[in-house]
Amino acid sequence: MNKILFTMAVAAICQTAAAQGPRRGFHREAFTTETPMVHDPVMAKDGDTYYIYATGMGIQQMTSKDRKTWTVLPQPVMTVIPGWTTDSVPGFGNHVWAPDVIRWHGRWWLAYSCSTFGKNGSAIGLLSSRSLGANMWKDEGCIVTSREKRDNWNAIDPNFIIDGNDQPWLVWGSFWDGIQLARLDSTMHLAHGVRPHTVARRYDPSYKPTEENPTSKYAGTNAIEAPFILKHGGYYYLFVSWDYCCRGAKSNYRVAVGRSKTVAGPYLDRTGKDMAQGGGTLFLEGDKQEWEAAGHCAAYNFDGEDIFICHGYSAKQNGAAMLIQRPITWTADGWPELKP
C-alpha cells in the first residue's frame, strides 16, 4: 500500500456526516457556520488553526481559528480509499466512521473505522502526515481487524493515548464484549504478541438485558462504544458512550466516565465500581429541551483550557447531529464536570 493520499478539491463531494441519511448532501465550495452538523467529532490544533475530523464520505473535515466559526471543507480527508479496506471489510465503501487524530514523534496520526452497521467484521485503518494544513496523508495500512464469529469485539471507534512513558496505546470498541485496549508499537500498529483486553462494559457480564437492541439484530445489548481517554493530573479518565446513537430524535446516547492510575486500568467510577464490570459515572445526557441525547465524545487541553466535545441530537432540529463544545472543570477530588 503506502500510497500518498492527495486530497484535492473535486466537484460534488458528499459533505456531511453520516450515520444519518437525511443529512447527506453535496456542495461545491467551502462554507462557514457557527452550528456545524457533525457526527463522531475529534479535534486537533496545528499552528493557529483548529481542525475537526468526523464521520463522513472519506472523513469529513472543517477548520477554525477560534473554535466558534467553522469552515466546512468540500474535500474529504481521503479522496482515495485504500484497496485493503474493502478486501478486509465486505460491504465497506467510502463512508468512513469515527476517526481519531494525534501528534506523536513529529507526525500526525489519524485512525479511522471501516465497518458496516451493526456487524463486527471491521477494521481500523491508519494515515500519517507531517502537517494538517497540507492535507496530504500517507496510507499506513491496518492497525487491527475484527472478524465475525472469531472476535467478541468490534474494531471501530479508535482513540490514541500516549502514557507517561511515551508509550502509545489504542482504545476502541463497540458493543459485543465492550471497550478494548492494547499497546501499540513505534509505528502505531498493535505491538507484536499483544492481545486486547476489555476495560469497560455497559453491564455486569452476569446481567442479561431483556430489551432487544433497537438498531441491530447482530450486535446484542452491551450498548457501550466510542471510548476516549484523557490524562489529567495523576489519572487517566476513560469516557464512553452508553446506549444508542444514530436514531435522530429517538437516540438515547449519553456519556459516562471512570478513571485509573494507569492506562491499562482498571477504570473505576466514583463509587469504586470497575467499568469492566458495568461501572461508570454518568457525565452527560440529553436535557430533552436543547438536546435529545449526546455522545461519541473527545476531550482536550487547548491553550490551558480543558474542553469536551461530542455530537448532540438537536431537539429543535428534529434530531440532527450537531457539535457540542463545553469547558471542563474539576472537582476537589479530581472528577470532571461540565460548565453550563
N, C-alpha and C positions, 0 to 999 in steps of 0.2 A: 504494500500500500504506500504509505508515506508520500502521498500526493500533497502538493501545496494547494490548499483550497482558497482560490482568489474569490472574494466576494465583490461582485460588480453590480452596479445598478442595472436592472433589466426592466423592460416594460411589463407591467401587470404581474407583480409578485404578490402572493397572498400575504396580507399583513398581520392578521391577528392570531391570537392565542386560542387555542382551540379546544379544548375539551368541550367547548360549547359550539355546536354547529351554527346557530343563528348569528354568531359574531364574525363569521368568516366573510371576508370581503377583499377587494383589490384596490390598490391605489398606485399611482404612478410617481408621486412625489412625496417627500417627507412632509409631515405636518406637526404642529405643536399643540400641546394640550396640558392642562393642569390636572386633568382627571383621566389618566390613561387606563384603558381597558387592558387587562393583563392576566395571565394565568401562570402560576408557579414562578414568581419572580425571584431573581437573585440580583445582587448589586455589587459593583466594584468601582473604585476610583483610580484613574490613571492620569497623572498630571493634574490639571484643573477641571477635569471632566468626569462626571459620574456616568456609569453605564448600567442599564438593566438588560438582562437576558431572560427569556421566558419561553414557555411552550409556544410553538407555532411552526409554520412551514419553514423548515430549515433553521429554526430557532429565531424567534422574534428579538429585535434589539431596539433600544432607544437610548438617547443621551440627554444630559442636562448639565448646566453649570451650577445650579443652585438647589437641585432636588425638589424644585417647585414646578417649573415649566419643563416639560419633556418633549423632545423631538423624536417622533416615531419614524424610524428609518424605513424606506421602501424595500431595501435589500435585506435578506436574511443573513445570518452568520454563514450558513452553508448553502452555496448555490450548487454544489456537487455533493451528493450523498454517497459516501464510500460504499463500494460494492459488497464489502464483507457484512454490512448491516443487514441487507436483505437475504444474504446467504444464511446468516445466523438466526434471523427472526422472520419466519414466513409470514407474509401479510403486512410487514412493515413497509411504509412508503417514504414520504418526505415530511411527515408530520412528526416533529421531534419534540419530546417531552422533557420537562423538568431539568434544565441544565444547572450546573454549579460552576463557579469560576473562582480561582485563587491565584495569587502571585507567590511563587516559590523558586528560589535559586535563579533569579534573573529572568524567569519566563512566566507568562500567564498560562494556566492550565484550565481547560474547560471540559467538564464531563457532561454527557448527555444520555438520555434514555431512549432506547429503541424497543417498542413493545406494541401489542395490540390490546385493546381494552378488556380488562378482566381476566387475562391469561398471564401465566408466569413463564412463558417461553420468551425471554427478554435478554437484552444486552445493554451494558453501559459502555459507551464509546468515549474517546479522549482526543482532544485537539490541543495544540500548543501554539503560542505566538509570543514574539518579543514585545509587541505593543498592541493595546486595544484599539488605539486610534488608527493604526494601519489597517486593521480588519483583514489581516492575512493570516490564515490558520493552517497549520500542518496536521494532517491526519496521523495520529499516534496509535491507531488501532483500537483494540478492545481491552477494557480493564477487567471485566468479569461478565460471565453469562449465566443465566439460569435456564433450566430445562424442565418442561412439564414431565411429571412422573419421576424425575430424577432428584430435583431440589425442592425442598419445602420452604422456599423463599423466592422473592421476585427481584430481579436485578434492574430496578428502576429507582428514581429519586435519589441520585447520589449527592453526597456532601463531603468535601475535603476538610480535614482538620490537621493542623501541624502541632505536635505536642511540645512540651518544654525542652525536649532534647533534639528538636529539629527533625523529628521523625514524622513522615506523613502517614495518615490513616484515611480510610474511606468508610463512611457510614451510609447505608442505603436501605431500601426495602419498602414493601407494601403488602399488607395482608399476609396470608399463609402463616408462617411462624414469626412474623413481625420484623422488627428492625435488626439489620445485620451490621457487623463491624469487623474490619480486617485491616491489618497493617499493609502498607504499600512499600515498594522498593524505590530506588532513586530515580526510576523512570516513570513513577506514578502508576505502576501496574501492581497487581497483587504480588506480594512477596512470595518467593518460592516456598512451597510447602505449607503456606498459611491457609487455614480454613476459617471462614467467617463464623462468628458466634452471635447468638441473639441477645440483644441488650434491652429490648422493650417489646411488650405485647399489649394489646388492648385489654385483654382479660387474663386472669389467672389461668394457667393451662388446664386446670381441672374444671373450669366453668364452661358450660355448653350453652351458648345463647340460643334462645328459642325463635327469635325473629330471623327470617331469611335476609340475605344480602339483597337490597333493592336495586343494585346496579349491575350485578353479575352473578350468574349461576355457577361460575367456576371458582371464584376467589374465597368463598367461605365468609365467615363473620368476624374474623380477627381484624377489625377495622382500624388499623393504625398504619401510617405511612409518613413520607416526607420529613425525614429527620434532618435536624440541623444542630451542630454543636458549636457553642460559643465559649471561649476561655475567658474567665473574668476572675480576678483575684486568685485564690488558690483552688478554684473549682473549674470543671468543665460542665457546662449546662447543656443538657440534651432536650431540645424542643421537638415535639412530634405532633402530627395531626391525627385526631381521632375522628371516627365515624365517616360520613360520606360526602364526597365532593361531587362536582360535575353534574348537578341536578338543578342548576339555576336556583330559583326561589325555594325549591324543595330541599336544597342542600342543608345538612346539619353539621358541617365541618366545624371543628374547634381545636384549639391548641393546648397541649399540656406540657409540663416541664419537670425534669428531675436533674440531679447533679451528682458528680463523682469527683473524687480527688485525682483519679487517673482517667485517661481516655478510655481504657479498656473496661471501665465500670467496676463494680455495679453502680447504676444510676438510681438514686433514691429520691422519693418525693418528700414533701415537708413533714409527712408523718413517719418517715423512715421506711416506707414500703418500696421494695425493689421494682423498678419499671419492668423488668423481665418477668415479674410475677403479676403484672397488671397494675402496677403503681403508676402514679403521675399526678401532679398538682395542676388543676385547671388554670390556664393562663389567660386565654381569650376565647370568647364565644360571641355569636351574634346577639345584638340587642333587640332585634325584631322591629326596630324603628329605622335605623340607617342601614344596618347590615343584617341579612337573614342568617348568615354564617360566615366564618372566616377561617383560613388555614393555609397550608403549604407556605411556611414562613422561612425567614432568614433573619440574622441579627449580626450587627457590625459595630465597630467603633470607627467613626469618621471624624477627624479633626477634634478629638477629645470628647465626642458625644456618642453615647451608645444608642443605637436606633434599631427598631424592629420593623420589618416589612412583611407583608403577606398579600394574598388577594382575598377580597371580601365579595360576597354575593349581595349586590345592592338591592335593598328593599324598595327603593324609589325607581329603579330602572329594571324591574321585572327579573331580578336575579342575575344581571350582567356582572361578570367578574371584573373588579376594579382594584387598583392599587391602594393599599393602606400603608401609611408610614406613621409610626409613633415613637417618641423618645422613651427609652428605658430608664427607670430609676431603680435603686437598690435599697432593700430594707436593711435595718441594722444587723440582722443575722444573715445577710448576704443572698436574699432571694430577689429575682427580678420582678418588677411591676411596670405597668404601662401608665404614662401620663394620659389624662383625658385628651 
